[in-house]
Amino acid sequence: MEEARRLGREVGALRFAAPVTHVYNPLEYAFEAHAAYLTRYGGGTRAALWLGMNPGPFGMAQTGVPFGDVGMVREFLALEAPVGRPPKQHPKRPVEGFDCTRGEVSGRRLWGFVRDRWKSPERFFERFLVMNYCPLVFVEGSGKNRTPDHLPVAERAPLLEACDESLRRVVKVLAARVVIGVGGFAKARASAALAGSGVAVHGMPHPSPASPAANRGWADLAERALLAAGFAVPRP
């Protein structure tokens, strides 16, 4: 929780130029919901950290929870909390909190996989925790979502520095021996940030609908990735 507050403040002080016109920081306006997630599921150590890239506009941007599709957060994780609003919102990307009626496909796929295999959040969180590498949402003037890997180098460098340091701190707090990057960007950043630390870094395909492979059966891909990282997956 302390590290989330620190990272939220640090990246919240950064500035970004066009085509990015709006930056949402859920670790500020949705911190109560994020804290509820950490309080219920983040205590103690973990064998592995699942690491996403950054919040989706209809996921963590709305709920404060990584891959936080509203339905999954409310129904499977049994979490709901008040969510504030960013100081400046894009009219095409409003933050409505748990009143948001749009779903996040990536979140439904990831938490749906967890639900179908581990059956209960508690059983899953005994060994794993899911977090995002970067906590910011970047929205272009058109309303399009821009991911951190597409920021200019001058803007990206201080962001990556802050997020790398935060990742190292979180891994240390969790005493995690493995980080599983959900998607290529998260895996690459974990590999760079944790080089020489003794923490093993593995990858898992991202569940985004933008990925043709994920659209052909992401759960099977995720299971194979976890087995390759040394973790058995409960059978459905």
C-alpha positions as CSV (number, residue, x, y, z in Angstrom):
1,M,0.0,0.0,0.0
2,E,2.8,2.4,0.9
3,E,4.6,1.6,-2.4
4,A,1.4,2.2,-4.4
5,R,1.0,5.6,-2.8
6,R,4.7,6.5,-3.5
7,L,4.5,5.4,-7.1
8,G,1.2,7.2,-7.7
9,R,2.8,10.4,-6.4
10,E,5.9,10.0,-8.5
11,V,4.4,9.2,-11.8
12,G,1.6,11.7,-11.2
13,A,4.2,14.5,-11.3
14,L,5.4,13.6,-14.8
15,R,4.1,15.5,-17.8
16,F,3.2,14.2,-21.3
17,A,2.7,16.0,-24.6
18,A,0.5,15.6,-27.6
19,P,-0.8,13.3,-29.0
20,V,-1.5,12.5,-25.4
21,T,-4.0,15.0,-24.0
22,H,-5.3,13.3,-20.9
23,V,-3.5,11.2,-18.3
24,Y,-5.5,9.2,-15.7
25,N,-3.8,8.0,-12.5
26,P,-6.0,5.4,-10.7
27,L,-3.5,5.3,-7.8
28,E,-4.8,8.8,-7.0
29,Y,-8.6,9.0,-7.8
30,A,-9.3,5.3,-7.3
31,F,-6.9,4.6,-4.5
32,E,-9.7,3.5,-2.1
33,A,-10.6,0.7,-4.5
34,H,-7.0,-0.2,-5.1
35,A,-6.4,-0.3,-1.4
36,A,-9.4,-2.6,-0.9
37,Y,-7.8,-5.0,-3.4
38,L,-4.4,-4.9,-1.7
39,T,-6.0,-5.2,1.8
40,R,-8.1,-8.3,0.9
41,Y,-5.7,-10.1,-1.4
42,G,-2.2,-8.5,-1.2
43,G,-1.0,-9.5,2.3
44,G,2.0,-11.8,2.9
45,T,4.5,-13.2,0.4
46,R,3.9,-14.7,-3.0
47,A,5.6,-17.3,-5.1
48,A,5.0,-15.3,-8.3
49,L,3.8,-11.8,-9.4
50,W,1.7,-11.6,-12.6
51,L,2.6,-8.2,-14.1
52,G,0.4,-6.4,-16.6
53,M,1.5,-3.3,-18.6
54,N,-0.8,-0.5,-17.5
55,P,-4.5,0.1,-16.8
56,G,-7.1,-0.4,-19.5
57,P,-9.7,2.4,-19.9
58,F,-12.5,0.1,-19.0
59,G,-10.6,-1.9,-16.4
60,M,-8.3,-0.5,-13.7
61,A,-9.1,3.0,-14.9
62,Q,-12.7,2.4,-13.6
63,T,-12.1,0.0,-10.6
64,G,-8.6,0.6,-9.4
65,V,-7.9,-3.1,-9.7
66,P,-5.4,-4.6,-12.3
67,F,-7.3,-6.0,-15.3
68,G,-10.3,-4.7,-13.4
69,D,-13.3,-5.5,-15.5
70,V,-16.3,-4.2,-13.4
71,G,-18.2,-7.4,-13.5
72,M,-15.3,-9.6,-12.6
73,V,-14.2,-7.3,-9.8
74,R,-17.6,-7.1,-8.3
75,E,-18.8,-10.7,-8.8
76,F,-15.6,-12.8,-8.6
77,L,-13.3,-10.7,-6.4
78,A,-16.2,-9.4,-4.4
79,L,-14.8,-5.9,-4.3
80,E,-16.6,-2.6,-4.7
81,A,-15.5,0.8,-3.4
82,P,-16.1,4.5,-4.2
83,V,-14.0,5.8,-7.1
84,G,-13.3,9.5,-7.7
85,R,-12.6,11.2,-11.0
86,P,-9.4,12.4,-12.7
87,P,-9.1,16.2,-12.6
88,K,-9.3,16.3,-16.4
89,Q,-11.4,13.7,-18.3
90,H,-11.7,13.0,-22.0
91,P,-15.4,13.2,-23.0
92,K,-15.0,9.9,-24.9
93,R,-13.3,8.1,-22.0
94,P,-15.2,9.1,-18.8
95,V,-14.4,7.4,-15.5
96,E,-17.7,6.1,-14.1
97,G,-16.2,3.8,-11.5
98,F,-18.4,0.8,-10.7
99,D,-21.2,2.3,-12.6
100,C,-19.3,1.8,-15.9
101,T,-21.4,-0.5,-18.1
102,R,-18.6,-1.3,-20.6
103,G,-16.5,-4.4,-20.0
104,E,-12.8,-5.0,-20.4
105,V,-12.1,-8.1,-22.5
106,S,-8.6,-8.6,-21.1
107,G,-9.9,-8.5,-17.6
108,R,-12.8,-10.9,-18.3
109,R,-10.4,-13.3,-19.8
110,L,-7.7,-13.1,-17.1
111,W,-10.0,-13.2,-14.1
112,G,-12.3,-15.7,-15.9
113,F,-9.4,-18.0,-16.3
114,V,-8.6,-17.7,-12.6
115,R,-12.2,-18.3,-11.6
116,D,-12.5,-21.3,-13.8
117,R,-9.3,-23.0,-12.7
118,W,-8.8,-21.9,-9.1
119,K,-12.5,-21.5,-8.3
120,S,-12.0,-19.0,-5.5
121,P,-9.9,-15.8,-5.3
122,E,-8.4,-16.9,-2.0
123,R,-7.0,-20.1,-3.5
124,F,-5.4,-18.2,-6.4
125,F,-3.9,-15.5,-4.2
126,E,-2.2,-18.0,-1.9
127,R,0.5,-18.2,-4.5
128,F,0.0,-15.2,-6.9
129,L,-0.7,-11.5,-7.0
130,V,-1.6,-9.5,-10.1
131,M,-0.3,-6.0,-10.5
132,N,0.5,-3.5,-13.3
133,Y,3.9,-2.3,-14.2
134,C,2.8,1.3,-15.0
135,P,-0.3,2.8,-13.2
136,L,-1.1,5.5,-15.7
137,V,-3.7,5.6,-18.6
138,F,-2.7,7.7,-21.6
139,V,-5.5,9.0,-23.8
140,E,-4.9,10.8,-27.1
141,G,-7.0,13.8,-28.3
142,S,-9.1,11.4,-30.4
143,G,-9.9,9.3,-27.4
144,K,-7.6,6.5,-28.5
145,N,-5.7,4.7,-25.8
146,R,-1.9,5.0,-26.0
147,T,0.3,2.4,-24.3
148,P,3.6,3.3,-22.5
149,D,5.7,1.6,-25.2
150,H,4.5,4.2,-27.7
151,L,5.5,7.2,-25.7
152,P,8.4,9.3,-27.0
153,V,11.8,8.3,-25.5
154,A,12.1,11.6,-23.5
155,E,8.8,11.0,-21.8
156,R,9.2,7.2,-21.5
157,A,12.6,7.2,-19.8
158,P,11.6,8.9,-16.4
159,L,8.4,6.8,-16.4
160,L,10.2,3.5,-16.8
161,E,12.8,4.5,-14.2
162,A,10.0,5.1,-11.6
163,C,8.1,1.9,-12.5
164,D,11.3,-0.2,-12.6
165,E,12.2,0.9,-9.1
166,S,8.6,0.3,-7.9
167,L,8.7,-3.2,-9.4
168,R,11.9,-4.0,-7.5
169,R,10.4,-2.8,-4.3
170,V,7.1,-4.8,-4.7
171,V,9.0,-8.0,-5.6
172,K,11.1,-7.6,-2.5
173,V,8.1,-7.0,-0.3
174,L,6.4,-10.1,-1.7
175,A,9.6,-12.2,-1.6
176,A,8.5,-13.4,-5.1
177,R,10.9,-15.7,-6.8
178,V,9.2,-15.4,-10.2
179,V,7.6,-12.6,-12.2
180,I,5.3,-13.5,-15.1
181,G,5.0,-10.7,-17.6
182,V,1.5,-10.6,-19.1
183,G,2.4,-9.6,-22.6
184,G,5.8,-8.8,-24.2
185,F,6.2,-5.3,-22.8
186,A,5.7,-6.4,-19.2
187,K,8.1,-9.3,-19.6
188,A,10.7,-7.1,-21.2
189,R,10.5,-4.4,-18.4
190,A,10.6,-7.1,-15.7
191,S,13.7,-8.6,-17.3
192,A,15.4,-5.2,-17.4
193,A,14.4,-4.1,-13.9
194,L,15.2,-7.4,-12.2
195,A,18.4,-8.3,-14.1
196,G,20.9,-9.8,-11.7
197,S,18.4,-10.1,-8.8
198,G,18.0,-13.8,-9.0
199,V,14.3,-13.4,-9.7
200,A,13.2,-15.5,-12.7
201,V,11.2,-13.7,-15.4
202,H,8.7,-15.6,-17.6
203,G,6.1,-14.5,-20.1
204,M,2.4,-15.1,-20.7
205,P,0.5,-13.9,-23.8
206,H,-1.6,-10.8,-23.2
207,P,-5.4,-11.5,-23.2
208,S,-6.1,-8.5,-25.3
209,P,-8.6,-8.9,-28.2
210,A,-6.0,-7.1,-30.3
211,S,-4.0,-10.3,-30.2
212,P,-5.1,-12.9,-32.8
213,A,-3.5,-15.7,-30.8
214,A,-5.4,-14.7,-27.6
215,N,-8.7,-14.7,-29.6
216,R,-8.1,-18.3,-30.5
217,G,-8.0,-19.6,-26.9
218,W,-6.1,-17.5,-24.4
219,A,-6.8,-19.8,-21.4
220,D,-4.9,-22.6,-23.1
221,L,-2.0,-20.3,-23.9
222,A,-1.9,-19.0,-20.3
223,E,-1.9,-22.5,-18.9
224,R,1.0,-23.5,-21.1
225,A,2.9,-20.4,-20.0
226,L,2.3,-21.1,-16.3
227,L,3.5,-24.7,-16.7
228,A,6.6,-23.5,-18.5
229,A,7.2,-21.2,-15.5
230,G,6.9,-24.2,-13.1
231,F,3.4,-23.7,-11.8
232,A,0.7,-26.3,-12.0
233,V,-2.7,-25.1,-13.0
234,P,-5.8,-26.7,-11.5
235,R,-7.9,-28.6,-13.9
236,P,-11.4,-27.3,-14.6
